[in-house]
Each structure stands twice: as C-alpha cells, then as structure tokens.
Amino acid sequence: MSILAIDTSNQVLGLAIMKNETIVAELITNIKKDHSSRLMPAIVDLMKEVEMKPDELHEIIVAYGPGSYTGTRIGVTTAKTLAWALNIPIYTVSSLEVLAANARFCGGYICPFFDARRKTVFTGLYQWNNKNKLQTIKQERNKSMESWLYELKKLNSDVLFLSTQLDSFKEMIISIVGENAIIPENLYHLPKPSNLFILAKQKKETPVHLVSPNYLRITEAEANWIRSQKDDYQHG
C-alpha cells in the first residue's frame, strides 16, 4: 500500500510517502514562500524520486488545520482533488496533533500551538497513553495565550511546549507556567509530515465531499461581513 501525506497548514510545507509500512520519502521546508505555487511541483518531484505514479497511491492523509487560512485551504483542496481524481480514501488529521506527535515518547502533557495573531493561539493539550495513542486532554481552541497559560498553570504539572513561533511567547510561558514549562531544543518544533501516518491509524475515513479546512474560527473577511450586516440592520 502507498500513502501520500500532506501538511501545508502553516509556514512549513511537509510531504511524506509511505510504501508498505515504510517511509520512503519525506520533505520539509520552513521558508516564507507561497504554498500554492510549490505544493504540486513538490508532490510531482517527490513521487518521481521514489519512482511512483499517482495511480499507484492507495490513500491520502492531510493536515486540515487549524493554522494559516491560506495554507490550510491549499493543502486540503489539493488532497481532496487527488483523492477524488484517483478515487481513493482520504483521512484528515489535526495540525496540532501532527506537531504534538513530535513528542511521541513524552509521558507528560504536550502543548502544541500556532500563533493566531493579536496575542491569541490555536492550541490544545495532549498526552500519549501506554497504548501508543495520542489522547486529547483539552480540546483544541483559539484562545488568548495569557489565559491559556494560566489554565495550564492550574494543572501543577510539567507541560512540554512545541511551536515554530515559540520565541514570540517564550518569555510569557516561563513567567506564568514557571518551572513546570518544558521547552525543548529547536529540532522538536517543526511539524513532521511522517507523523500523519501514525495519527491516521486512529482516524476514520472522511467522505471526500465532506472534507473541509478546520479553521477553528471564522476568517477576518467573514467577521467583517457579519459586522457589516449588523450595522446595516441597526441603521436600516
């Protein structure tokens, strides 16, 4: 069985290919470039590298957010298009879970997060159990980082923080969570697309027409539209 994994939900562009339970290729870039122009060429090149044709794929796995609106949409749309065209199953995995899986052998709490601007984050709390499955301790959310950290402080337990935007919040994390905050070396903070293979085993196939990005909050354009409708109603 051959599987393609895709993650473009944030700045990192990640691809991985598995053949018969063996990861044969993995691509990770962490540069500020548009995913829309790079994703398909990257998929084509990676498949050529492992001498695979599209019709040899049996499944697609995609990180479907939360994260960047544009990046998430590009990854999900590409994955859906391939799954539909090839008539193969598609599985969706939370982008936060993908990052949390970097700490697969951590026994304690894991807090991945992505900067959602205006001092808020997309985040959740996870823990690997003794059956090698990732458990959700606190559901993913869009929340102010400060209030989230005070919530974690109440656990009075060690929490491992993972994020490519860690530097923006490191001082706040340490000042609020204190000695219970665990911040690993930089190599742990890049989401690895190969983690999707592990996590997808815990998921059910999603009908391709029902797959959609998990933005976790409405877009700014939608928020502006709602405000404009309220203004029109109030002044109508």
VEXTIMI-945943 format. One line per 4 residues: number of its first residue (from 1); their letters; for each residue x, y negated, z of N, C-alpha, C, O. Coordinates in steps of 0.2 Angstrom, whole numbers, m for minus. Example, Ala and Ser with C-alpha at 12.3 -4.5 7.8 and 13.67 -1.06 7.14 Angstrom:
// VEXTIMI-945943
1	as	66 28 39 62 22 39 66 16 39 71 17 42 | 64 11 35 68 5 36 64 0 39 67 m6 40
//
This chain:
// VEXTIMI-945943
1	msil	4 6 0 0 0 0 4 m6 0 9 m7 4 | 2 m11 m4 6 m18 m4 2 m23 m2 m4 m24 m4 | 5 m28 2 1 m33 5 5 m40 4 11 m40 5 | 1 m45 3 4 m52 2 1 m56 8 m5 m56 9
5	aidt	6 m59 12 4 m63 17 6 m71 16 11 m72 13 | 1 m75 17 2 m82 15 1 m87 21 m4 m86 25 | 5 m92 22 4 m97 28 6 m103 25 12 m104 25 | 2 m108 24 4 m115 22 0 m120 26 m2 m125 24
9	snqv	m2 m117 32 m7 m121 36 m3 m127 40 m7 m132 43 | 3 m128 39 7 m133 42 13 m135 37 13 m133 32 | 17 m139 40 23 m140 35 27 m134 33 29 m134 27 | 27 m129 37 31 m123 35 27 m119 29 21 m118 30
13	lgla	30 m118 24 27 m113 19 30 m106 20 36 m105 20 | 26 m101 21 28 m95 23 25 m89 19 19 m90 18 | 29 m85 16 26 m79 12 30 m73 14 35 m73 16 | 26 m67 14 29 m61 15 26 m56 11 20 m56 10
17	imkn	29 m50 9 27 m45 6 28 m38 9 34 m37 11 | 23 m34 10 24 m28 14 23 m22 9 18 m22 5 | 27 m17 8 26 m11 4 27 m5 9 32 m4 12 | 21 m1 9 21 5 13 24 4 20 29 8 22
21	etiv	21 m1 23 23 m2 30 30 m5 31 33 m5 37 | 33 m7 26 40 m10 26 40 m17 23 37 m18 18 | 42 m22 27 43 m29 25 49 m29 20 54 m28 22 | 47 m30 13 52 m30 8 54 m38 6 59 m38 3
25	aeli	50 m43 8 52 m49 7 49 m54 11 43 m53 13 | 52 m60 13 50 m65 17 53 m71 15 59 m72 15 | 49 m77 14 51 m83 13 48 m88 18 42 m88 19 | 53 m92 20 51 m98 25 54 m104 23 60 m104 23
29	tnik	50 m109 22 54 m116 21 50 m121 26 44 m121 27 | 54 m125 28 52 m130 33 54 m137 31 58 m141 34 | 51 m139 25 53 m146 22 47 m150 20 41 m147 19 | 47 m156 20 41 m160 19 40 m161 11 42 m166 8
33	kdhs	37 m156 8 36 m156 1 29 m153 0 26 m149 5 | 25 m155 m5 18 m153 m6 18 m146 m8 21 m143 m12 | 14 m142 m4 12 m135 m5 9 m134 m11 10 m128 m14 | 5 m138 m13 0 m137 m19 5 m136 m25 2 m131 m30
37	srlm	10 m139 m26 14 m138 m32 19 m132 m31 23 m130 m36 | 20 m130 m25 26 m125 m24 23 m118 m22 27 m113 m23 | 17 m117 m20 15 m111 m17 14 m105 m23 17 m100 m22 | 11 m107 m28 10 m101 m33 17 m100 m36 18 m94 m37
41	paiv	21 m105 m38 28 m103 m41 32 m99 m36 36 m94 m38 | 31 m100 m29 35 m96 m24 32 m89 m24 36 m84 m23 | 25 m88 m24 22 m82 m24 25 m78 m31 27 m72 m30 | 25 m81 m36 27 m78 m43 35 m75 m42 36 m70 m44
45	dlmk	39 m80 m39 46 m78 m39 47 m73 m34 51 m68 m35 | 43 m73 m28 44 m68 m23 42 m61 m26 46 m56 m24 | 37 m61 m29 35 m54 m32 39 m52 m38 40 m46 m38 | 42 m56 m41 47 m54 m46 53 m51 m43 56 m46 m45
49	evem	55 m54 m37 61 m52 m33 60 m45 m31 65 m41 m31 | 54 m43 m29 53 m36 m27 50 m32 m32 48 m26 m31 | 50 m34 m39 48 m31 m44 41 m28 m43 39 m22 m44 | 36 m33 m42 29 m31 m41 25 m35 m45 26 m41 m46
53	kpde	20 m32 m48 15 m36 m52 9 m37 m47 7 m34 m43 | 5 m43 m49 m1 m44 m45 m6 m39 m44 m9 m38 m39 | m7 m35 m50 m12 m29 m49 m10 m24 m45 m13 m19 m44 | m4 m24 m42 m1 m19 m38 m3 m21 m30 m2 m17 m26
57	lhei	m5 m27 m29 m7 m29 m22 m14 m25 m20 m18 m24 m24 | m14 m23 m14 m20 m20 m11 m24 m24 m6 m30 m23 m5 | m20 m29 m3 m23 m34 2 m20 m40 2 m14 m41 0 | m24 m45 4 m21 m52 5 m22 m54 13 m28 m53 15
61	ivay	m17 m57 16 m19 m60 23 m17 m67 22 m11 m69 20 | m21 m71 25 m19 m78 25 m20 m81 32 m25 m80 36 | m16 m86 34 m17 m90 40 m22 m96 38 m20 m100 34 | m27 m96 41 m33 m100 39 m34 m106 44 m39 m109 44
65	gpgs	m29 m108 47 m29 m114 52 m30 m112 59 m31 m106 61 | m30 m117 63 m30 m124 62 m23 m127 60 m18 m123 61 | m23 m133 58 m17 m136 56 m18 m142 51 m23 m145 52 | m14 m143 46 m14 m148 41 m21 m146 37 m21 m141 35
69	ytgt	m25 m151 36 m31 m150 32 m29 m148 25 m31 m143 22 | m24 m152 22 m22 m150 15 m19 m144 15 m20 m140 10 | m14 m143 19 m10 m136 19 m14 m130 20 m14 m125 16 | m19 m131 25 m24 m125 26 m28 m124 20 m29 m118 18
73	rigv	m31 m129 17 m35 m128 11 m31 m125 5 m34 m121 2 | m25 m127 4 m21 m124 m1 m20 m117 0 m21 m113 m5 | m18 m115 6 m17 m108 7 m23 m104 6 m23 m98 3 | m28 m106 9 m35 m102 9 m37 m101 2 m40 m96 0
77	ttak	m37 m107 m2 m40 m107 m8 m36 m102 m13 m39 m98 m17 | m29 m102 m12 m25 m98 m16 m26 m91 m14 m27 m86 m19 | m27 m89 m8 m28 m82 m6 m35 m80 m8 m35 m74 m10 | m40 m84 m8 m47 m82 m10 m47 m81 m17 m50 m76 m20
81	tlaw	m43 m85 m21 m43 m84 m28 m40 m78 m30 m42 m74 m35 | m34 m76 m27 m31 m70 m29 m35 m64 m27 m36 m59 m30 | m38 m64 m21 m42 m58 m18 m48 m57 m23 m50 m52 m24 | m51 m63 m25 m57 m62 m29 m55 m59 m36 m58 m55 m39
85	alni	m50 m62 m39 m47 m60 m46 m45 m53 m46 m46 m49 m51 | m42 m51 m41 m39 m44 m40 m44 m39 m37 m43 m33 m37 | m50 m42 m35 m55 m38 m31 m52 m33 m26 m53 m27 m25 | m48 m37 m21 m45 m33 m15 m47 m37 m9 m49 m43 m9
89	piyt	m47 m33 m3 m49 m36 3 m44 m42 5 m39 m43 3 | m48 m47 9 m44 m52 12 m45 m53 19 m51 m52 22 | m40 m54 23 m40 m55 30 m38 m62 32 m33 m64 30 | m41 m64 37 m39 m71 40 m37 m71 47 m39 m67 51
93	vssl	m32 m75 48 m28 m75 55 m27 m82 57 m26 m86 53 | m29 m83 63 m27 m90 66 m20 m92 65 m16 m88 67 | m19 m98 63 m12 m100 63 m9 m101 70 m2 m100 70 | m12 m102 75 m10 m102 82 m7 m95 84 m2 m95 87
97	evla	m11 m90 82 m9 m83 83 m3 m81 80 1 m78 82 | m2 m84 74 4 m82 70 10 m85 74 15 m81 74 | 10 m91 76 15 m94 80 16 m90 87 22 m89 89 | 11 m89 90 11 m85 96 14 m78 96 18 m76 100
101	anar	14 m75 90 17 m69 89 24 m69 88 28 m64 89 | 27 m75 88 35 m75 88 37 m73 95 43 m71 96 | 33 m73 100 35 m71 107 31 m65 109 29 m63 114 | 32 m60 104 28 m54 104 30 m50 110 26 m46 113
105	fcgg	37 m50 113 39 m46 118 39 m51 125 43 m49 130 | 36 m56 125 35 m60 131 29 m57 135 24 m57 132 | 30 m56 141 25 m53 145 20 m59 148 15 m57 151 | 22 m65 148 18 m70 151 14 m74 146 12 m72 141
109	yicp	11 m80 148 7 m84 144 11 m87 139 17 m89 140 | 8 m88 133 11 m91 127 6 m97 125 0 m96 124 | 9 m103 124 5 m108 122 8 m111 115 13 m115 116 | 5 m109 109 7 m112 103 3 m119 102 m2 m119 105
113	ffda	6 m123 99 2 m129 97 5 m133 91 11 m132 89 | 0 m137 88 2 m141 82 m1 m148 84 m6 m149 86 | 3 m153 82 2 m160 83 m5 m161 79 m5 m161 72 | m10 m164 82 m16 m166 78 m17 m173 78 m22 m176 76
117	rrkt	m12 m177 80 m11 m184 80 m15 m187 85 m20 m184 88 | m14 m194 87 m17 m198 92 m17 m194 99 m21 m194 103 | m11 m191 100 m9 m188 106 m13 m182 108 m14 m180 113 | m16 m179 102 m20 m173 103 m17 m167 100 m12 m168 95
121	vftg	m19 m161 101 m15 m155 98 m21 m150 97 m26 m150 100 | m19 m145 92 m23 m139 91 m19 m134 95 m13 m133 94 | m22 m130 99 m19 m126 104 m23 m121 107 m29 m120 105 | m20 m116 110 m24 m111 114 m19 m107 118 m13 m109 119
125	lyqw	m21 m102 122 m17 m99 126 m18 m91 125 m23 m89 125 | m12 m88 125 m12 m81 123 m7 m77 127 m3 m79 131 | m8 m70 127 m4 m65 130 m4 m59 127 m9 m56 125 | 2 m55 126 2 m49 123 1 m44 129 4 m44 134
129	nnkn	m4 m39 127 m5 m34 133 m1 m28 132 3 m27 127 | m2 m23 136 3 m17 136 1 m12 130 5 m7 129 | m4 m14 126 m5 m10 120 m3 m14 114 m5 m12 108 | 1 m18 115 4 m22 109 m1 m26 105 0 m26 99
133	klqt	m6 m29 109 m11 m33 105 m11 m40 108 m10 m40 114 | m12 m45 104 m12 m52 107 m19 m53 109 m24 m53 106 | m19 m55 115 m26 m57 119 m26 m64 119 m22 m68 120 | m32 m67 118 m34 m74 119 m36 m75 126 m41 m73 128
137	ikqe	m32 m79 130 m33 m81 137 m38 m87 137 m43 m87 141 | m36 m92 133 m40 m98 132 m41 m99 125 m36 m100 121 | m48 m100 123 m49 m101 116 m46 m107 113 m44 m112 116 | m44 m106 106 m41 m112 103 m46 m118 103 m52 m118 103
141	rnks	m42 m124 103 m46 m130 104 m42 m136 101 m36 m135 100 | m46 m142 100 m42 m148 98 m43 m152 104 m49 m154 106 | m38 m154 108 m38 m157 114 m33 m162 115 m27 m161 112 | m34 m167 120 m28 m171 121 m23 m167 125 m24 m163 129
145	mesw	m16 m168 123 m11 m164 126 m10 m165 133 m9 m160 137 | m12 m171 136 m11 m173 143 m16 m168 147 m14 m165 152 | m22 m169 145 m27 m165 148 m26 m157 148 m28 m154 153 | m24 m155 142 m22 m148 141 m17 m146 146 m17 m140 149
149	lyel	m12 m150 147 m6 m148 151 m8 m148 158 m6 m143 162 | m12 m152 160 m15 m152 167 m19 m146 168 m19 m143 174 | m23 m143 163 m26 m137 163 m22 m131 164 m23 m127 168 | m16 m131 161 m11 m126 161 m8 m126 168 m6 m121 170
153	kkln	m7 m132 170 m3 m133 177 m7 m129 182 m4 m126 187 | m14 m129 182 m18 m126 187 m17 m118 187 m19 m115 192 | m14 m115 182 m13 m108 182 m7 m106 187 m7 m100 189 | m3 m111 188 3 m110 193 7 m104 191 8 m99 195
157	sdvl	8 m103 184 11 m98 181 16 m100 175 14 m105 173 | 21 m96 174 25 m98 168 21 m98 162 17 m94 160 | 23 m103 158 20 m104 151 25 m105 146 29 m110 147 | 25 m101 141 30 m102 135 27 m106 130 22 m105 127
161	flst	30 m112 128 28 m117 123 31 m116 117 37 m115 116 | 27 m115 111 30 m115 105 27 m120 100 21 m120 100 | 31 m123 96 29 m128 91 34 m131 87 40 m132 90 | 33 m132 81 38 m136 77 38 m143 79 43 m147 77
165	qlds	33 m146 82 33 m153 84 34 m153 92 32 m158 95 | 38 m149 95 39 m148 102 43 m155 104 41 m157 110 | 47 m158 100 51 m164 103 46 m169 104 48 m173 109 | 41 m170 101 36 m175 102 32 m175 109 30 m180 112
169	fkem	32 m169 112 29 m168 118 33 m165 123 30 m164 129 | 39 m164 122 43 m160 127 44 m164 134 43 m161 139 | 45 m170 134 45 m174 140 39 m174 144 39 m173 150 | 33 m174 140 26 m174 144 25 m167 147 23 m166 152
173	iisi	27 m162 143 27 m155 145 30 m154 152 28 m151 157 | 37 m156 152 41 m155 158 38 m159 164 38 m156 169 | 36 m165 162 34 m169 168 27 m167 171 26 m168 177 | 23 m163 167 17 m161 170 17 m154 172 15 m152 178
177	vgen	20 m149 168 20 m142 170 26 m141 174 25 m136 178 | 31 m144 174 37 m144 178 40 m137 177 41 m135 171 | 43 m134 182 47 m128 182 43 m122 179 47 m117 177 | 37 m122 178 33 m117 175 33 m117 167 31 m112 164
181	aiip	36 m123 165 36 m123 157 42 m120 155 48 m121 157 | 41 m115 150 47 m112 147 48 m114 140 43 m114 136 | 53 m117 138 54 m120 131 60 m116 128 66 m117 130 | 59 m112 123 65 m108 121 69 m111 115 67 m117 114
185	enly	74 m108 113 78 m111 108 74 m112 101 69 m109 100 | 77 m117 97 73 m119 91 71 m113 86 66 m114 83 | 75 m108 86 73 m102 81 67 m99 83 64 m95 78 | 64 m100 88 57 m97 90 51 m101 88 46 m98 88
189	hlpk	52 m107 85 47 m111 84 44 m112 77 39 m115 76 | 47 m108 72 44 m108 66 40 m102 65 41 m96 66 | 33 m103 63 29 m98 62 31 m93 56 34 m95 51 | 31 m86 58 34 m81 53 28 m78 49 24 m75 53
193	psnl	28 m78 43 23 m75 39 22 m68 40 17 m65 40 | 28 m64 42 28 m57 43 23 m56 49 21 m50 50 | 22 m60 54 18 m59 59 11 m58 57 7 m55 61 | 9 m60 51 2 m59 49 1 m52 48 m5 m50 49
197	fila	6 m48 46 5 m41 46 3 m37 52 m2 m33 53 | 6 m39 58 4 m37 64 m3 m39 67 m6 m35 69 | m4 m45 66 m10 m48 68 m16 m45 64 m22 m45 67 | m16 m44 58 m21 m42 54 m24 m36 56 m30 m34 54
201	kqkk	m20 m32 59 m22 m25 61 m28 m25 66 m31 m21 67 | m28 m31 70 m33 m32 75 m39 m36 72 m44 m37 75 | m39 m37 65 m45 m41 62 m49 m36 58 m47 m31 56 | m55 m39 56 m59 m36 51 m59 m39 45 m58 m45 44
205	etpv	m60 m36 39 m60 m39 33 m66 m44 32 m71 m43 35 | m64 m50 29 m69 m55 28 m71 m55 21 m67 m55 17 | m78 m55 20 m80 m55 13 m77 m62 10 m77 m67 13 | m75 m61 4 m71 m66 1 m75 m73 0 m72 m78 1
209	hlvs	m81 m72 m1 m85 m78 m2 m86 m82 5 m89 m88 5 | m85 m78 10 m86 m82 17 m80 m84 20 m80 m88 25 | m74 m83 17 m68 m86 19 m67 m93 18 m69 m96 13 | m66 m97 24 m65 m104 23 m60 m107 28 m59 m103 33
213	pnyl	m57 m112 27 m52 m115 32 m55 m116 39 m61 m118 40 | m51 m115 44 m53 m116 51 m50 m123 53 m44 m123 56 | m53 m128 52 m50 m135 53 m51 m137 61 m47 m141 63 | m55 m134 64 m56 m134 71 m59 m141 73 m61 m142 79
217	rite	m59 m146 69 m63 m152 70 m64 m155 63 m61 m153 58 | m69 m160 62 m71 m162 56 m65 m167 53 m61 m169 57 | m65 m168 47 m60 m172 44 m61 m179 45 m67 m181 47 | m56 m183 44 m57 m190 46 m62 m193 41 m66 m198 42
221	aean	m62 m191 34 m67 m193 30 m74 m191 32 m79 m195 31 | m75 m185 35 m82 m183 37 m84 m188 43 m89 m190 44 | m79 m189 47 m80 m193 53 m82 m200 51 m87 m203 54 | m79 m203 46 m81 m210 44 m88 m210 40 m91 m214 41
225	wirs	m89 m204 37 m96 m204 34 m101 m204 39 m106 m207 38 | m100 m200 44 m105 m199 50 m106 m206 53 m112 m208 54 | m101 m210 54 m101 m216 57 m105 m221 53 m109 m225 55 | m104 m220 46 m107 m225 41 m115 m223 41 m119 m228 40
229	qkdd	m116 m217 42 m123 m215 42 m127 m218 48 m133 m220 48 | m123 m218 54 m126 m220 60 m127 m228 59 m132 m231 62 | m122 m231 56 m123 m238 56 m129 m240 51 m132 m245 52 | m129 m236 46 m135 m238 41 m142 m237 44 m146 m240 43
233	yqhg	m142 m232 49 m148 m230 52 m150 m236 57 m156 m238 58 | m145 m238 61 m146 m243 66 m148 m250 63 m151 m253 66 | m145 m251 57 m146 m258 54 m152 m257 48 m153 m262 45 | m154 m251 47 m159 m250 42 m166 m253 44 m171 m253 40
//
